[in-house]
Amino acid sequence: MKRAKAVAACLAVSLSAAGCGVGQAGSAGGDTFSYAVKSDPGLLDPALVQNTTTYTALSLAYDTLVNINSDGRVVSGLAEKWDVRPSSVTFTLRPDATCADGSRVTPRTVAANVAHLTDPATKSPALGVVVPQGLTAKADDAARTVTLSTPEPFAFILQSTRYLFIVCGAGLKDRSRLARGTSGSGPYQLTSARPNQSYTFARRKGYAWGPGGKGTAAHAPAEVVLQVVGSESTSANLLLSHQLNGAQFGGPDRARVTDVPGISTDVAANGTHEFFFHQGKGRPGHDPAVRKALLRAVDLTDLGAIATGGTGRRPTGLVMRPRPCPQDTVSGRLPRHDVRAAEAALDAAGWRRSGDGIRRKDGRKLTLRMIYGTSGGESQAAAAEYLAQAWHKVGVEVRLRALSDAAYAEVETVTQDWDVDWAPLGVTLPTQLTGSLSGPFTPDGGNFAHLTNRRYEELTERADKLPGAKGCALWGRSESALIRAGDLVPVVDKTLATASQGASFRITAGLFDATSIRMTGGEK
């Protein structure tokens, strides 16, 4: 469970963050599309993805059975149609899809990928997170069908295949080829890998089985180059000097490329800032009255503006966009800012101010130890300081602790030396939340905040058996049950600005629609 939470968070923060599409008819880079990624993709085997940038690279060279468009609707990929049941989905594959080496992509190809990914010896970090536990595949090449099944009903069995990149050809027989190479059926094939510098992909001819049955776009580039650029400031410099066609910005450098002639920008939601109260016995957050009082003491709108530097948006759910279930589960579920009501509620809960202004109950101070990640930068630190000040005003002693990424997991899940945890969980499916928000407490499970919301547990158990709208209604109610109880606090949706010049393209949930990339004229 701990691994599931970590991978889900990784997907959310970096991979699912890339959620928008942009276009610009300006200067361009000839027949090469150059795009900035913030870290090296690392190992390129789709079953062993560790670096979230890897998913962006894989989306150029590999196909999936289905695709998800910008509004969350499922559209075709390698599969031309599908039949969904509570615990299975049967895909009918297109007859014309081929691997980069010319071999056909068949139902047996898909089944071999599933068998490898679910083999315990593979130790795939995707298993149990983006691919459900117990997944099996049965192929029928004559009928062009492959059936994926789970031991129990799984509401999002269709959507979960969006991250099942299908390896084919020589790479299916020899996975070692995939360390620094690709072996897929996608519209581009890796031709050069220079770790920590650049990755070059060449366009295939005859590709016609992209999202919704599309082929590569008119004026598609002959090459796509992913340039590893760790600094957003450097990416802005390269974009402004026409040395890049595309880049994404989560920080203040977005202002440098916004409203600039020749550069187009599009802003989209990029995961949610949220925090948790530890609800273990003896902790302040164990009492729901205390949790709600503490929330009343905070102006969440102001907190969100601080956390995002004013670029955030009001949160409407716990799952990354595009969501399989689009309803608003947040609005109206959190207490309104009211300092007097917060103080009165703390008094009623038995926490009284003492001579030093700090509240005490049975001789014990009302103390909150809050942890947050240093990777969030200055805005994250400022948000933590704002929370500390707001709670101090109502008589709470707050001890802030900034942690590196390396130290975070140890404190959060092992030592549990915290009472408030700023811990964005961002996920792509509601099912990816249940292991972290219910079930056995750490260290026996993934429930790191020791939540015991029976309503959430009952609703998610029912929802997991119902695909479609009926299931979504229950998933929405389950999220709202958590928020009403103060079990987790969605503060603000972060945003990501995608900028382009000389090219147009779409990138959703961190994955390119590689068929959409086209050059729009001009010179670097």
Secondary structure, DSSP 4 states (H G I P E B T S, - for coil): -HHHHHHHHHIIIIITT--EEEE--S---TTEEEEEESS------GGG--STHHHHHHHHH---SEEE-TTS-EEESSEEEEEEETTEEEEEEPSS-B-TTS-B--HHHHHHHHHHHH-GGG--TTBTTTB-TT-EEEEETTTTEEEEE-SS--TTTTGGGGG-----THHHH-GGGGSS----SSSEEEEEEETTTEEEEEEPSS---SGGG--PPTT--SEEEEEE---HHHHHHHHHTTS-SEEEE-SGGGGGGTT-TT-EEEEEEEEEEEEEE--STTSGGGSHHHHHHHHHTS-HHHHHHHHHTT--B----SBPSSPSS----STT-SPPP-HHHHHHHHHHTT-EE-TTS-EEETTEE-EEEEEEEGGGHHHHHHHHHHHHHHHHHTT-EEEEEEE-HHHHHIIIIII---SEEE----BSSGGGTHHHHSSSBTTTSSBTT----HHHHHHHHHHTT--SHHHHHHHHHHHHHHHHTTSEEEEEEEEEEEEESSEEEEEETTEEEEEEEEE-S---
